[in-house]
Amino acid sequence: MNETSAKEWLVKAWHHLSSAKLLFEVNHYTDVIAVDLHYALEIILKSFLAYQNRQILKTHNLLELHSHISNLIDFNEDEKDVLRIASAYHIKGSYPTPHRALPSREEIKKVLDFTDGLLEQVCVILRIEENEIKML
């Protein structure tokens, strides 16, 4: 198992998550927050692959990533819905899309809370101290 590599991935996830939290607190554009949340979730899920010294998949689809690590962490249908929502952020939030509405603050808050809880949960599963992740 490669705790060092997993930590590196989780530190980067924390950077995106903490950025999303700050932007949410100052009522910044939700499309920008959404992109940070997507990357935080993607990197959190990929930390499992890093931990197991497996190839890091070149995908941004969070449900696809989950299918490769479902033996380590599983999600209920509501949580999978959050992953579906956040997967769409990668394209809809990153690039100009005609006639698109920004994600609502309520939706962003739901994804933000889920992501925050997931980071904590993954640290427990991988036996990595969360405070170590947040200090780097």
C-alpha positions in Angstrom: 0.0 0.0 0.0 1.2 3.5 -0.8 0.2 5.9 1.9 2.6 8.6 0.7 1.0 8.7 -2.8 -2.5 8.6 -1.4 -1.6 11.5 0.9 -0.3 13.6 -2.1 -3.6 13.0 -3.9 -5.7 13.9 -0.8 -3.7 17.1 -0.2 -4.5 18.2 -3.7 -8.1 17.3 -3.1 -8.1 19.4 0.0 -6.7 22.4 -1.9 -9.7 22.2 -4.3 -12.2 21.6 -1.5 -10.9 24.4 0.7 -11.0 26.7 -2.3 -14.6 25.8 -3.0 -15.5 26.4 0.7 -13.9 29.9 0.6 -15.6 30.8 -2.6 -19.0 29.6 -1.3 -18.6 31.7 1.8 -18.1 34.8 -0.2 -20.9 34.0 -2.5 -18.7 33.6 -5.6 -19.9 32.2 -9.0 -21.3 28.8 -8.5 -19.9 27.5 -11.8 -16.4 28.2 -10.6 -17.1 26.5 -7.2 -18.5 23.5 -9.1 -15.3 23.0 -11.0 -13.3 23.0 -7.7 -15.8 20.5 -6.2 -15.6 18.2 -9.2 -11.8 18.1 -9.1 -11.9 17.5 -5.3 -14.2 14.6 -5.7 -12.2 13.2 -8.7 -8.9 13.4 -6.8 -10.4 11.9 -3.6 -11.6 8.9 -5.5 -8.3 8.5 -7.4 -6.5 8.5 -4.1 -7.7 4.9 -3.6 -6.0 3.9 -6.8 -2.8 5.7 -5.7 -3.0 3.9 -2.4 -3.2 0.6 -4.1 -0.4 1.5 -6.6 -2.9 1.0 -9.4 -3.0 3.0 -12.7 -4.6 6.4 -12.3 -7.5 6.3 -14.7 -7.8 9.1 -17.3 -11.4 9.9 -16.7 -13.4 12.7 -15.2 -16.6 10.5 -14.8 -17.0 10.1 -11.0 -19.3 7.1 -11.4 -16.9 5.3 -13.6 -14.1 6.0 -11.1 -16.3 4.6 -8.3 -16.9 1.4 -10.3 -13.1 0.7 -10.0 -13.0 1.2 -6.3 -16.4 0.0 -5.1 -14.8 -2.8 -3.2 -13.3 -0.1 -0.9 -16.1 2.4 -0.6 -19.7 2.2 -1.7 -22.4 4.9 -2.1 -26.1 4.8 -1.7 -28.4 6.0 -4.5 -28.5 9.6 -3.1 -24.8 9.7 -2.9 -24.5 8.4 -6.5 -26.8 11.2 -7.6 -24.4 13.7 -6.1 -21.6 12.0 -8.1 -23.7 12.3 -11.2 -24.3 16.0 -10.6 -20.7 16.7 -9.9 -19.5 14.8 -13.0 -21.5 17.2 -15.1 -19.6 20.1 -13.5 -16.5 19.1 -15.3 -17.9 20.0 -18.7 -20.7 22.4 -17.8 -18.6 24.5 -15.4 -15.3 24.4 -17.1 -16.3 25.5 -20.6 -18.7 28.1 -22.0 -22.0 26.5 -22.7 -24.8 28.5 -24.4 -27.9 29.1 -22.4 -26.7 27.3 -19.3 -27.8 28.3 -15.8 -25.4 28.4 -13.0 -25.8 25.6 -10.4 -27.9 26.8 -7.5 -26.3 27.6 -4.2 -28.5 24.8 -2.7 -27.1 22.3 -5.1 -23.5 23.5 -4.6 -24.0 23.3 -0.8 -25.2 19.7 -1.1 -22.2 18.7 -3.2 -19.9 20.7 -0.9 -21.1 18.9 2.2 -20.9 15.5 0.5 -17.3 16.2 -0.6 -16.3 17.4 2.9 -17.7 14.3 4.4 -16.2 12.0 1.8 -12.7 13.4 2.4 -13.1 12.7 6.1 -14.4 9.2 5.4 -11.6 8.4 3.0 -9.0 9.5 5.5 -10.5 7.0 8.0 -10.6 4.2 5.5 -7.0 4.7 4.4 -5.8 5.4 7.9 -4.5 8.8 7.0 -4.7 11.6 9.6 -7.0 14.3 8.2 -5.1 17.1 9.9 -1.9 16.0 8.0 -3.8 16.5 4.7 -5.1 20.0 5.7 -1.7 21.3 6.9 0.1 20.8 3.6 
